[in-house]
């Protein structure tokens, strides 16, 4: 079964997610932005969600994590929780 590790930043609006993504692309540290801006409890770990398999996260999140290139920030991705920026940090098939 595939396994992945990922980190994310969860915010309320697409515009906020887009602004944070631009900061990351400009060299800002993903983990620091997650600590400051993410509303998910994972924020205290820099957005790190640990290791998980397909079906353990909501469908929209899973789709990105198990298809996006490792190490590239994806998003904004909308789920029922809000807008996410997602970075897959590793994946095993």
N, CA, C and O atoms as a CHARMM CRD file, in Angstrom:
* protein
*
  372
    1    1 UNK  N      0.84200  -1.19300   0.00000 PROA 1      0.00000
    2    1 UNK  CA     0.00000   0.00000   0.00000 PROA 1      0.00000
    3    1 UNK  C      0.88200   1.24900   0.00000 PROA 1      0.00000
    4    1 UNK  O      1.85800   1.31500   0.74700 PROA 1      0.00000
    5    2 UNK  N      0.54900   2.23100  -0.82500 PROA 2      0.00000
    6    2 UNK  CA     1.33100   3.46600  -0.83600 PROA 2      0.00000
    7    2 UNK  C      1.28600   4.16300   0.52700 PROA 2      0.00000
    8    2 UNK  O      0.28800   4.09100   1.24400 PROA 2      0.00000
    9    3 UNK  N      2.36900   4.82600   0.86100 PROA 3      0.00000
   10    3 UNK  CA     2.46100   5.62300   2.08500 PROA 3      0.00000
   11    3 UNK  C      3.09200   6.95600   1.70700 PROA 3      0.00000
   12    3 UNK  O      3.92700   7.03400   0.80600 PROA 3      0.00000
   13    4 UNK  N      2.67700   8.00100   2.41100 PROA 4      0.00000
   14    4 UNK  CA     3.24000   9.32800   2.14000 PROA 4      0.00000
   15    4 UNK  C      3.43300  10.07400   3.44700 PROA 4      0.00000
   16    4 UNK  O      2.74300   9.81300   4.43200 PROA 4      0.00000
   17    5 UNK  N      4.36400  10.98900   3.44700 PROA 5      0.00000
   18    5 UNK  CA     4.47100  11.98000   4.51600 PROA 5      0.00000
   19    5 UNK  C      4.26500  13.33100   3.87600 PROA 5      0.00000
   20    5 UNK  O      4.71600  13.58300   2.75800 PROA 5      0.00000
   21    6 UNK  N      3.57900  14.19700   4.59500 PROA 6      0.00000
   22    6 UNK  CA     3.26500  15.51200   4.04000 PROA 6      0.00000
   23    6 UNK  C      3.14300  16.52200   5.17000 PROA 6      0.00000
   24    6 UNK  O      2.99000  16.17600   6.34200 PROA 6      0.00000
   25    7 UNK  N      3.21700  17.77100   4.77400 PROA 7      0.00000
   26    7 UNK  CA     2.93300  18.87000   5.69800 PROA 7      0.00000
   27    7 UNK  C      1.99600  19.82000   4.98400 PROA 7      0.00000
   28    7 UNK  O      1.93800  19.85700   3.75500 PROA 7      0.00000
   29    8 UNK  N      1.25600  20.59700   5.78200 PROA 8      0.00000
   30    8 UNK  CA     0.29500  21.50200   5.16100 PROA 8      0.00000
   31    8 UNK  C      0.11200  22.74800   6.02100 PROA 8      0.00000
   32    8 UNK  O      0.49000  22.80600   7.19100 PROA 8      0.00000
   33    9 UNK  N     -0.48300  23.73100   5.37700 PROA 9      0.00000
   34    9 UNK  CA    -0.91300  24.95600   6.04100 PROA 9      0.00000
   35    9 UNK  C     -2.40000  25.07900   5.74200 PROA 9      0.00000
   36    9 UNK  O     -2.80600  25.06400   4.58000 PROA 9      0.00000
   37   10 UNK  N     -3.21400  25.20000   6.78800 PROA 10     0.00000
   38   10 UNK  CA    -4.66000  25.31200   6.64500 PROA 10     0.00000
   39   10 UNK  C     -5.10500  26.71500   7.03400 PROA 10     0.00000
   40   10 UNK  O     -4.86700  27.17100   8.15200 PROA 10     0.00000
   41   11 UNK  N     -5.75900  27.39300   6.08700 PROA 11     0.00000
   42   11 UNK  CA    -6.27600  28.74000   6.32800 PROA 11     0.00000
   43   11 UNK  C     -7.71400  28.81000   5.82800 PROA 11     0.00000
   44   11 UNK  O     -8.20200  27.88300   5.18300 PROA 11     0.00000
   45   12 UNK  N     -8.38600  29.91600   6.13200 PROA 12     0.00000
   46   12 UNK  CA    -9.80600  30.04400   5.78200 PROA 12     0.00000
   47   12 UNK  C    -10.05300  30.41400   4.33400 PROA 12     0.00000
   48   12 UNK  O    -11.01300  29.92900   3.73400 PROA 12     0.00000
   49   13 UNK  N     -9.20600  31.26800   3.75200 PROA 13     0.00000
   50   13 UNK  CA    -9.51800  31.80100   2.42900 PROA 13     0.00000
   51   13 UNK  C     -8.47100  31.41800   1.38100 PROA 13     0.00000
   52   13 UNK  O     -7.29500  31.21300   1.68400 PROA 13     0.00000
   53   14 UNK  N     -8.94200  31.33400   0.15400 PROA 14     0.00000
   54   14 UNK  CA    -8.04600  31.04200  -0.96800 PROA 14     0.00000
   55   14 UNK  C     -7.01000  32.15200  -1.12800 PROA 14     0.00000
   56   14 UNK  O     -5.85100  31.87800  -1.44100 PROA 14     0.00000
   57   15 UNK  N     -7.42100  33.40200  -0.91600 PROA 15     0.00000
   58   15 UNK  CA    -6.47400  34.50900  -1.08000 PROA 15     0.00000
   59   15 UNK  C     -5.35100  34.43000  -0.03500 PROA 15     0.00000
   60   15 UNK  O     -4.19500  34.71400  -0.34800 PROA 15     0.00000
   61   16 UNK  N     -5.68500  34.05100   1.18900 PROA 16     0.00000
   62   16 UNK  CA    -4.65000  33.90300   2.21300 PROA 16     0.00000
   63   16 UNK  C     -3.68400  32.77100   1.83500 PROA 16     0.00000
   64   16 UNK  O     -2.47100  32.91100   1.98700 PROA 16     0.00000
   65   17 UNK  N     -4.22500  31.65900   1.34700 PROA 17     0.00000
   66   17 UNK  CA    -3.37500  30.54300   0.92500 PROA 17     0.00000
   67   17 UNK  C     -2.46900  30.95900  -0.22500 PROA 17     0.00000
   68   17 UNK  O     -1.29000  30.60600  -0.25300 PROA 17     0.00000
   69   18 UNK  N     -3.02100  31.70600  -1.17000 PROA 18     0.00000
   70   18 UNK  CA    -2.23000  32.16400  -2.31700 PROA 18     0.00000
   71   18 UNK  C     -1.09900  33.08500  -1.86800 PROA 18     0.00000
   72   18 UNK  O      0.02300  32.97800  -2.36200 PROA 18     0.00000
   73   19 UNK  N     -1.38700  33.98000  -0.94100 PROA 19     0.00000
   74   19 UNK  CA    -0.35000  34.88600  -0.43000 PROA 19     0.00000
   75   19 UNK  C      0.76300  34.10600   0.26500 PROA 19     0.00000
   76   19 UNK  O      1.94200  34.41000   0.08100 PROA 19     0.00000
   77   20 UNK  N      0.39600  33.10900   1.05600 PROA 20     0.00000
   78   20 UNK  CA     1.40600  32.29900   1.73800 PROA 20     0.00000
   79   20 UNK  C      2.23200  31.49200   0.73900 PROA 20     0.00000
   80   20 UNK  O      3.44300  31.34900   0.90700 PROA 20     0.00000
   81   21 UNK  N      1.58700  30.96800  -0.29000 PROA 21     0.00000
   82   21 UNK  CA     2.31600  30.22000  -1.31400 PROA 21     0.00000
   83   21 UNK  C      3.33400  31.12200  -2.00600 PROA 21     0.00000
   84   21 UNK  O      4.45700  30.69700  -2.27500 PROA 21     0.00000
   85   22 UNK  N      2.95300  32.34900  -2.29200 PROA 22     0.00000
   86   22 UNK  CA     3.88600  33.29400  -2.91300 PROA 22     0.00000
   87   22 UNK  C      5.07200  33.55600  -1.99300 PROA 22     0.00000
   88   22 UNK  O      6.20400  33.67400  -2.46200 PROA 22     0.00000
   89   23 UNK  N      4.82700  33.64800  -0.68900 PROA 23     0.00000
   90   23 UNK  CA     5.92000  33.85300   0.26200 PROA 23     0.00000
   91   23 UNK  C      6.86800  32.65500   0.26100 PROA 23     0.00000
   92   23 UNK  O      8.08600  32.82700   0.29800 PROA 23     0.00000
   93   24 UNK  N      6.31200  31.44400   0.21900 PROA 24     0.00000
   94   24 UNK  CA     7.14100  30.23200   0.18000 PROA 24     0.00000
   95   24 UNK  C      7.96200  30.20000  -1.09800 PROA 24     0.00000
   96   24 UNK  O      9.15700  29.90600  -1.06600 PROA 24     0.00000
   97   25 UNK  N      7.32600  30.50100  -2.22000 PROA 25     0.00000
   98   25 UNK  CA     8.03900  30.53300  -3.49700 PROA 25     0.00000
   99   25 UNK  C      9.12500  31.59100  -3.50600 PROA 25     0.00000
  100   25 UNK  O     10.10700  31.47200  -4.23900 PROA 25     0.00000
  101   26 UNK  N      8.95300  32.63500  -2.68700 PROA 26     0.00000
  102   26 UNK  CA     9.95400  33.69100  -2.56500 PROA 26     0.00000
  103   26 UNK  C     11.05200  33.37900  -1.55800 PROA 26     0.00000
  104   26 UNK  O     11.94800  34.19300  -1.33800 PROA 26     0.00000
  105   27 UNK  N     10.98100  32.20000  -0.94700 PROA 27     0.00000
  106   27 UNK  CA    12.04400  31.78600  -0.04200 PROA 27     0.00000
  107   27 UNK  C     11.66100  31.67700   1.42500 PROA 27     0.00000
  108   27 UNK  O     12.49300  31.28600   2.24300 PROA 27     0.00000
  109   28 UNK  N     10.42100  32.01200   1.78100 PROA 28     0.00000
  110   28 UNK  CA     9.99400  31.89600   3.18000 PROA 28     0.00000
  111   28 UNK  C      9.95500  30.42700   3.58700 PROA 28     0.00000
  112   28 UNK  O      9.73700  29.54900   2.75200 PROA 28     0.00000
  113   29 UNK  N     10.16600  30.16900   4.86600 PROA 29     0.00000
  114   29 UNK  CA    10.19600  28.81700   5.39500 PROA 29     0.00000
  115   29 UNK  C      8.77400  28.27700   5.60600 PROA 29     0.00000
  116   29 UNK  O      7.98200  28.87800   6.33200 PROA 29     0.00000
  117   30 UNK  N      8.45600  27.14500   4.97100 PROA 30     0.00000
  118   30 UNK  CA     7.13000  26.54600   5.05500 PROA 30     0.00000
  119   30 UNK  C      6.74300  26.30100   6.51000 PROA 30     0.00000
  120   30 UNK  O      5.64800  26.67400   6.93000 PROA 30     0.00000
  121   31 UNK  N      7.62400  25.68400   7.27300 PROA 31     0.00000
  122   31 UNK  CA     7.31100  25.32800   8.66400 PROA 31     0.00000
  123   31 UNK  C      7.03000  26.56000   9.51100 PROA 31     0.00000
  124   31 UNK  O      6.11700  26.54800  10.33800 PROA 31     0.00000
  125   32 UNK  N      7.79700  27.61300   9.31600 PROA 32     0.00000
  126   32 UNK  CA     7.56400  28.83800  10.08700 PROA 32     0.00000
  127   32 UNK  C      6.21800  29.46500   9.74100 PROA 32     0.00000
  128   32 UNK  O      5.50200  29.93400  10.62500 PROA 32     0.00000
  129   33 UNK  N      5.87500  29.47400   8.45800 PROA 33     0.00000
  130   33 UNK  CA     4.56800  30.01400   8.05700 PROA 33     0.00000
  131   33 UNK  C      3.43900  29.14700   8.61200 PROA 33     0.00000
  132   33 UNK  O      2.40300  29.66900   9.02500 PROA 33     0.00000
  133   34 UNK  N      3.63100  27.84300   8.62300 PROA 34     0.00000
  134   34 UNK  CA     2.61300  26.95400   9.19600 PROA 34     0.00000
  135   34 UNK  C      2.41000  27.26100  10.67500 PROA 34     0.00000
  136   34 UNK  O      1.27500  27.32200  11.14700 PROA 34     0.00000
  137   35 UNK  N      3.49800  27.45100  11.40200 PROA 35     0.00000
  138   35 UNK  CA     3.40100  27.75100  12.83700 PROA 35     0.00000
  139   35 UNK  C      2.63800  29.04600  13.08700 PROA 35     0.00000
  140   35 UNK  O      1.88600  29.15500  14.05600 PROA 35     0.00000
  141   36 UNK  N      2.83400  30.02400  12.21000 PROA 36     0.00000
  142   36 UNK  CA     2.21900  31.34200  12.40400 PROA 36     0.00000
  143   36 UNK  C      0.78500  31.43300  11.88800 PROA 36     0.00000
  144   36 UNK  O     -0.03200  32.15300  12.46200 PROA 36     0.00000
  145   37 UNK  N      0.47200  30.71000  10.80900 PROA 37     0.00000
  146   37 UNK  CA    -0.79100  30.95100  10.10800 PROA 37     0.00000
  147   37 UNK  C     -1.77700  29.78800  10.08200 PROA 37     0.00000
  148   37 UNK  O     -2.97800  30.01800   9.94700 PROA 37     0.00000
  149   38 UNK  N     -1.31000  28.55100  10.20600 PROA 38     0.00000
  150   38 UNK  CA    -2.20200  27.40300  10.04900 PROA 38     0.00000
  151   38 UNK  C     -3.12900  27.24100  11.23800 PROA 38     0.00000
  152   38 UNK  O     -2.71600  27.38600  12.38900 PROA 38     0.00000
  153   39 UNK  N     -4.39900  26.93500  10.94800 PROA 39     0.00000
  154   39 UNK  CA    -5.37300  26.71100  12.00900 PROA 39     0.00000
  155   39 UNK  C     -5.44400  25.24300  12.43600 PROA 39     0.00000
  156   39 UNK  O     -6.21200  24.90100  13.33400 PROA 39     0.00000
  157   40 UNK  N     -4.66600  24.38800  11.81300 PROA 40     0.00000
  158   40 UNK  CA    -4.63900  22.96300  12.15500 PROA 40     0.00000
  159   40 UNK  C     -3.72000  22.74300  13.36100 PROA 40     0.00000
  160   40 UNK  O     -2.70200  23.42300  13.48500 PROA 40     0.00000
  161   41 UNK  N     -4.06300  21.80900  14.24800 PROA 41     0.00000
  162   41 UNK  CA    -3.15900  21.50600  15.36700 PROA 41     0.00000
  163   41 UNK  C     -1.75100  21.10300  14.92500 PROA 41     0.00000
  164   41 UNK  O     -0.80400  21.22700  15.70100 PROA 41     0.00000
  165   42 UNK  N     -1.60500  20.62500  13.69200 PROA 42     0.00000
  166   42 UNK  CA    -0.27600  20.26800  13.18900 PROA 42     0.00000
  167   42 UNK  C      0.62700  21.49000  13.05400 PROA 42     0.00000
  168   42 UNK  O      1.83100  21.34600  12.84200 PROA 42     0.00000
  169   43 UNK  N      0.06200  22.69100  13.17400 PROA 43     0.00000
  170   43 UNK  CA     0.86200  23.90900  13.01500 PROA 43     0.00000
  171   43 UNK  C      2.02600  23.94200  14.00100 PROA 43     0.00000
  172   43 UNK  O      3.10000  24.44200  13.66600 PROA 43     0.00000
  173   44 UNK  N      1.83200  23.41700  15.20700 PROA 44     0.00000
  174   44 UNK  CA     2.93300  23.46300  16.18500 PROA 44     0.00000
  175   44 UNK  C      4.11000  22.58800  15.76900 PROA 44     0.00000
  176   44 UNK  O      5.21000  22.73100  16.30300 PROA 44     0.00000
  177   45 UNK  N      3.88200  21.67300  14.80500 PROA 45     0.00000
  178   45 UNK  CA     4.96100  20.84900  14.24800 PROA 45     0.00000
  179   45 UNK  C      5.34600  21.32100  12.85000 PROA 45     0.00000
  180   45 UNK  O      5.85700  20.53800  12.04900 PROA 45     0.00000
  181   46 UNK  N      5.10700  22.57400  12.55900 PROA 46     0.00000
  182   46 UNK  CA     5.43300  23.10700  11.24100 PROA 46     0.00000
  183   46 UNK  C      4.53900  22.56900  10.13800 PROA 46     0.00000
  184   46 UNK  O      4.91200  22.57800   8.96500 PROA 46     0.00000
  185   47 UNK  N      3.35100  22.09700  10.52100 PROA 47     0.00000
  186   47 UNK  CA     2.41000  21.56700   9.54600 PROA 47     0.00000
  187   47 UNK  C      2.59400  20.09200   9.23800 PROA 47     0.00000
  188   47 UNK  O      1.86200  19.54300   8.41500 PROA 47     0.00000
  189   48 UNK  N      3.55900  19.43300   9.88300 PROA 48     0.00000
  190   48 UNK  CA     3.86200  18.03000   9.60800 PROA 48     0.00000
  191   48 UNK  C      2.70600  17.12000  10.01600 PROA 48     0.00000
  192   48 UNK  O      2.26100  17.14900  11.16400 PROA 48     0.00000
  193   49 UNK  N      2.22700  16.32100   9.08100 PROA 49     0.00000
  194   49 UNK  CA     1.12300  15.40000   9.33000 PROA 49     0.00000
  195   49 UNK  C      1.58300  13.96200   9.54600 PROA 49     0.00000
  196   49 UNK  O      0.76100  13.07700   9.78400 PROA 49     0.00000
  197   50 UNK  N      2.88200  13.72800   9.46400 PROA 50     0.00000
  198   50 UNK  CA     3.39400  12.37400   9.63800 PROA 50     0.00000
  199   50 UNK  C      3.13400  11.52200   8.40800 PROA 50     0.00000
  200   50 UNK  O      2.92900  12.02900   7.30500 PROA 50     0.00000
  201   51 UNK  N      3.14700  10.20400   8.62900 PROA 51     0.00000
  202   51 UNK  CA     2.99500   9.23500   7.54600 PROA 51     0.00000
  203   51 UNK  C      1.57400   8.68200   7.54400 PROA 51     0.00000
  204   51 UNK  O      1.00300   8.40100   8.59800 PROA 51     0.00000
  205   52 UNK  N      1.01500   8.53200   6.35600 PROA 52     0.00000
  206   52 UNK  CA    -0.34700   8.01800   6.23400 PROA 52     0.00000
  207   52 UNK  C     -0.52800   7.36200   4.87400 PROA 52     0.00000
  208   52 UNK  O      0.27400   7.54500   3.95900 PROA 52     0.00000
  209   53 UNK  N     -1.60800   6.58900   4.76900 PROA 53     0.00000
  210   53 UNK  CA    -1.92800   5.90500   3.52300 PROA 53     0.00000
  211   53 UNK  C     -3.17500   6.48600   2.88300 PROA 53     0.00000
  212   53 UNK  O     -3.83500   7.34800   3.46400 PROA 53     0.00000
  213   54 UNK  N     -3.49900   6.01200   1.68000 PROA 54     0.00000
  214   54 UNK  CA    -4.70800   6.47600   1.00100 PROA 54     0.00000
  215   54 UNK  C     -5.94700   6.22500   1.86100 PROA 54     0.00000
  216   54 UNK  O     -6.06800   5.18800   2.51400 PROA 54     0.00000
  217   55 UNK  N     -6.85800   7.18900   1.84800 PROA 55     0.00000
  218   55 UNK  CA    -8.10200   7.04600   2.57400 PROA 55     0.00000
  219   55 UNK  C     -8.06200   7.55300   3.99900 PROA 55     0.00000
  220   55 UNK  O     -9.09900   7.60800   4.65900 PROA 55     0.00000
  221   56 UNK  N     -6.88800   7.92600   4.49100 PROA 56     0.00000
  222   56 UNK  CA    -6.79000   8.42400   5.85800 PROA 56     0.00000
  223   56 UNK  C     -7.05800   9.92700   5.94300 PROA 56     0.00000
  224   56 UNK  O     -7.33700  10.45200   7.02100 PROA 56     0.00000
  225   57 UNK  N     -6.97400  10.60300   4.82200 PROA 57     0.00000
  226   57 UNK  CA    -7.26700  12.03300   4.75300 PROA 57     0.00000
  227   57 UNK  C     -8.49300  12.21400   3.84500 PROA 57     0.00000
  228   57 UNK  O     -8.91200  11.28000   3.16100 PROA 57     0.00000
  229   58 UNK  N     -9.05800  13.42000   3.84900 PROA 58     0.00000
  230   58 UNK  CA   -10.20100  13.67500   2.97200 PROA 58     0.00000
  231   58 UNK  C     -9.78900  13.50300   1.51100 PROA 58     0.00000
  232   58 UNK  O     -8.61500  13.65100   1.16900 PROA 58     0.00000
  233   59 UNK  N    -10.75300  13.19100   0.65800 PROA 59     0.00000
  234   59 UNK  CA   -10.48100  12.82600  -0.73200 PROA 59     0.00000
  235   59 UNK  C     -9.66900  13.87200  -1.49100 PROA 59     0.00000
  236   59 UNK  O     -8.73500  13.52200  -2.21200 PROA 59     0.00000
  237   60 UNK  N    -10.01100  15.14200  -1.33900 PROA 60     0.00000
  238   60 UNK  CA    -9.30600  16.20200  -2.08200 PROA 60     0.00000
  239   60 UNK  C     -7.83000  16.24600  -1.67600 PROA 60     0.00000
  240   60 UNK  O     -6.95300  16.46800  -2.51100 PROA 60     0.00000
  241   61 UNK  N     -7.57400  16.03400  -0.40300 PROA 61     0.00000
  242   61 UNK  CA    -6.21300  16.04100   0.13300 PROA 61     0.00000
  243   61 UNK  C     -5.45200  14.82100  -0.38900 PROA 61     0.00000
  244   61 UNK  O     -4.33100  14.94600  -0.88100 PROA 61     0.00000
  245   62 UNK  N     -6.06800  13.64200  -0.27900 PROA 62     0.00000
  246   62 UNK  CA    -5.47100  12.39900  -0.76900 PROA 62     0.00000
  247   62 UNK  C     -5.07900  12.49600  -2.23100 PROA 62     0.00000
  248   62 UNK  O     -3.98900  12.08100  -2.62300 PROA 62     0.00000
  249   63 UNK  N     -5.97900  13.04800  -3.03600 PROA 63     0.00000
  250   63 UNK  CA    -5.72900  13.12900  -4.47300 PROA 63     0.00000
  251   63 UNK  C     -4.42300  13.87000  -4.75700 PROA 63     0.00000
  252   63 UNK  O     -3.64700  13.45400  -5.61700 PROA 63     0.00000
  253   64 UNK  N     -4.18300  14.95400  -4.04300 PROA 64     0.00000
  254   64 UNK  CA    -2.95100  15.73000  -4.23200 PROA 64     0.00000
  255   64 UNK  C     -1.75000  14.96200  -3.69800 PROA 64     0.00000
  256   64 UNK  O     -0.73600  14.82900  -4.38400 PROA 64     0.00000
  257   65 UNK  N     -1.86500  14.45900  -2.47900 PROA 65     0.00000
  258   65 UNK  CA    -0.72000  13.81700  -1.82700 PROA 65     0.00000
  259   65 UNK  C     -0.22200  12.60600  -2.60700 PROA 65     0.00000
  260   65 UNK  O      0.98300  12.35800  -2.66000 PROA 65     0.00000
  261   66 UNK  N     -1.13600  11.85000  -3.21400 PROA 66     0.00000
  262   66 UNK  CA    -0.71100  10.63400  -3.89800 PROA 66     0.00000
  263   66 UNK  C     -0.52200  10.81600  -5.40400 PROA 66     0.00000
  264   66 UNK  O     -0.41800   9.83500  -6.14000 PROA 66     0.00000
  265   67 UNK  N     -0.47700  12.07600  -5.86500 PROA 67     0.00000
  266   67 UNK  CA    -0.20300  12.32200  -7.27900 PROA 67     0.00000
  267   67 UNK  C      0.80500  13.44900  -7.52000 PROA 67     0.00000
  268   67 UNK  O      1.46500  13.46400  -8.55900 PROA 67     0.00000
  269   68 UNK  N      0.93400  14.37400  -6.59800 PROA 68     0.00000
  270   68 UNK  CA     1.80100  15.54200  -6.81200 PROA 68     0.00000
  271   68 UNK  C      3.27600  15.16900  -6.66100 PROA 68     0.00000
  272   68 UNK  O      3.61300  14.22500  -5.94600 PROA 68     0.00000
  273   69 UNK  N      4.14700  15.91300  -7.33500 PROA 69     0.00000
  274   69 UNK  CA     5.57900  15.67800  -7.16000 PROA 69     0.00000
  275   69 UNK  C      6.00900  15.93900  -5.70800 PROA 69     0.00000
  276   69 UNK  O      5.50200  16.84800  -5.05100 PROA 69     0.00000
  277   70 UNK  N      6.93600  15.13900  -5.23200 PROA 70     0.00000
  278   70 UNK  CA     7.48600  15.30700  -3.89100 PROA 70     0.00000
  279   70 UNK  C      8.29300  16.61200  -3.85200 PROA 70     0.00000
  280   70 UNK  O      9.06500  16.90900  -4.76400 PROA 70     0.00000
  281   71 UNK  N      8.09500  17.38200  -2.77700 PROA 71     0.00000
  282   71 UNK  CA     8.88900  18.58600  -2.56400 PROA 71     0.00000
  283   71 UNK  C      8.35600  19.85100  -3.20500 PROA 71     0.00000
  284   71 UNK  O      8.97100  20.90900  -3.06800 PROA 71     0.00000
  285   72 UNK  N      7.22200  19.77500  -3.90700 PROA 72     0.00000
  286   72 UNK  CA     6.63500  20.96500  -4.52300 PROA 72     0.00000
  287   72 UNK  C      5.36100  21.34200  -3.77000 PROA 72     0.00000
  288   72 UNK  O      4.51400  20.48700  -3.50900 PROA 72     0.00000
  289   73 UNK  N      5.22800  22.61300  -3.42500 PROA 73     0.00000
  290   73 UNK  CA     4.04300  23.07300  -2.70600 PROA 73     0.00000
  291   73 UNK  C      2.86300  23.12700  -3.67300 PROA 73     0.00000
  292   73 UNK  O      2.94000  23.73900  -4.73800 PROA 73     0.00000
  293   74 UNK  N      1.77800  22.48000  -3.28300 PROA 74     0.00000
  294   74 UNK  CA     0.55900  22.40900  -4.08800 PROA 74     0.00000
  295   74 UNK  C     -0.53800  23.23600  -3.42900 PROA 74     0.00000
  296   74 UNK  O     -0.58100  23.37400  -2.20600 PROA 74     0.00000
  297   75 UNK  N     -1.40900  23.77600  -4.24400 PROA 75     0.00000
  298   75 UNK  CA    -2.55600  24.47300  -3.68100 PROA 75     0.00000
  299   75 UNK  C     -2.66900  25.89000  -4.18500 PROA 75     0.00000
  300   75 UNK  O     -1.86300  26.36900  -4.98300 PROA 75     0.00000
  301   76 UNK  N     -3.69600  26.53700  -3.69100 PROA 76     0.00000
  302   76 UNK  CA    -4.63300  26.13700  -2.65700 PROA 76     0.00000
  303   76 UNK  C     -5.51200  24.95400  -3.07600 PROA 76     0.00000
  304   76 UNK  O     -5.96200  24.85500  -4.21800 PROA 76     0.00000
  305   77 UNK  N     -5.73800  24.06300  -2.10400 PROA 77     0.00000
  306   77 UNK  CA    -6.60500  22.90400  -2.26600 PROA 77     0.00000
  307   77 UNK  C     -7.75800  23.07400  -1.28400 PROA 77     0.00000
  308   77 UNK  O     -7.54900  23.19400  -0.07700 PROA 77     0.00000
  309   78 UNK  N     -8.97200  23.08300  -1.81500 PROA 78     0.00000
  310   78 UNK  CA   -10.15500  23.31900  -0.97300 PROA 78     0.00000
  311   78 UNK  C    -10.70100  22.00300  -0.44500 PROA 78     0.00000
  312   78 UNK  O    -10.89400  21.05200  -1.20200 PROA 78     0.00000
  313   79 UNK  N    -10.94800  21.95300   0.86300 PROA 79     0.00000
  314   79 UNK  CA   -11.66000  20.83300   1.48600 PROA 79     0.00000
  315   79 UNK  C    -12.72100  21.42500   2.40600 PROA 79     0.00000
  316   79 UNK  O    -12.86600  22.64500   2.48900 PROA 79     0.00000
  317   80 UNK  N    -13.46000  20.56400   3.09100 PROA 80     0.00000
  318   80 UNK  CA   -14.47100  21.07900   4.01300 PROA 80     0.00000
  319   80 UNK  C    -13.84800  21.82600   5.19100 PROA 80     0.00000
  320   80 UNK  O    -14.54800  22.54100   5.90800 PROA 80     0.00000
  321   81 UNK  N    -12.54500  21.66900   5.39700 PROA 81     0.00000
  322   81 UNK  CA   -11.86800  22.32400   6.51600 PROA 81     0.00000
  323   81 UNK  C    -11.37000  23.72000   6.17300 PROA 81     0.00000
  324   81 UNK  O    -11.12900  24.52900   7.06900 PROA 81     0.00000
  325   82 UNK  N    -11.21300  24.00900   4.87900 PROA 82     0.00000
  326   82 UNK  CA   -10.70200  25.30200   4.44400 PROA 82     0.00000
  327   82 UNK  C     -9.79200  25.13300   3.24200 PROA 82     0.00000
  328   82 UNK  O     -9.95900  24.21900   2.43500 PROA 82     0.00000
  329   83 UNK  N     -8.83500  26.02800   3.14400 PROA 83     0.00000
  330   83 UNK  CA    -7.89000  26.03200   2.02600 PROA 83     0.00000
  331   83 UNK  C     -6.52300  25.55100   2.52800 PROA 83     0.00000
  332   83 UNK  O     -6.02100  26.02800   3.54500 PROA 83     0.00000
  333   84 UNK  N     -5.93800  24.61000   1.80300 PROA 84     0.00000
  334   84 UNK  CA    -4.66400  24.03000   2.20300 PROA 84     0.00000
  335   84 UNK  C     -3.57200  24.35000   1.19500 PROA 84     0.00000
  336   84 UNK  O     -3.81600  24.43000  -0.00900 PROA 84     0.00000
  337   85 UNK  N     -2.37400  24.53000   1.70900 PROA 85     0.00000
  338   85 UNK  CA    -1.15900  24.39100   0.92100 PROA 85     0.00000
  339   85 UNK  C     -0.56600  23.07600   1.37900 PROA 85     0.00000
  340   85 UNK  O     -0.46400  22.82700   2.58100 PROA 85     0.00000
  341   86 UNK  N     -0.17600  22.23800   0.45000 PROA 86     0.00000
  342   86 UNK  CA     0.29000  20.89500   0.77200 PROA 86     0.00000
  343   86 UNK  C      1.65500  20.66900   0.14800 PROA 86     0.00000
  344   86 UNK  O      1.88300  20.98900  -1.01900 PROA 86     0.00000
  345   87 UNK  N      2.55900  20.11100   0.94600 PROA 87     0.00000
  346   87 UNK  CA     3.85600  19.67800   0.40500 PROA 87     0.00000
  347   87 UNK  C      4.06100  18.22000   0.79100 PROA 87     0.00000
  348   87 UNK  O      4.11100  17.87500   1.97200 PROA 87     0.00000
  349   88 UNK  N      4.18000  17.36900  -0.22800 PROA 88     0.00000
  350   88 UNK  CA     4.51600  15.96800   0.01000 PROA 88     0.00000
  351   88 UNK  C      6.00900  15.92300   0.28400 PROA 88     0.00000
  352   88 UNK  O      6.81000  16.36200  -0.54200 PROA 88     0.00000
  353   89 UNK  N      6.38900  15.38800   1.45100 PROA 89     0.00000
  354   89 UNK  CA     7.79900  15.34000   1.80100 PROA 89     0.00000
  355   89 UNK  C      8.43800  14.00100   1.44200 PROA 89     0.00000
  356   89 UNK  O      9.65200  13.93000   1.25100 PROA 89     0.00000
  357   90 UNK  N      7.63200  12.93200   1.34600 PROA 90     0.00000
  358   90 UNK  CA     8.11900  11.64600   0.82800 PROA 90     0.00000
  359   90 UNK  C      6.92200  10.78700   0.45500 PROA 90     0.00000
  360   90 UNK  O      5.80600  10.99500   0.93200 PROA 90     0.00000
  361   91 UNK  N      7.18900   9.80300  -0.42200 PROA 91     0.00000
  362   91 UNK  CA     6.11800   8.89800  -0.81100 PROA 91     0.00000
  363   91 UNK  C      6.75600   7.57600  -1.24400 PROA 91     0.00000
  364   91 UNK  O      7.76100   7.55500  -1.95500 PROA 91     0.00000
  365   92 UNK  N      6.15200   6.48300  -0.80000 PROA 92     0.00000
  366   92 UNK  CA     6.56600   5.13500  -1.20700 PROA 92     0.00000
  367   92 UNK  C      5.37300   4.44800  -1.84300 PROA 92     0.00000
  368   92 UNK  O      4.26900   4.47400  -1.29900 PROA 92     0.00000
  369   93 UNK  N      5.59400   3.84000  -2.98700 PROA 93     0.00000
  370   93 UNK  CA     4.48300   3.15800  -3.67700 PROA 93     0.00000
  371   93 UNK  C      4.45600   1.69300  -3.39700 PROA 93     0.00000
  372   93 UNK  O      3.58500   0.98400  -3.90200 PROA 93     0.00000
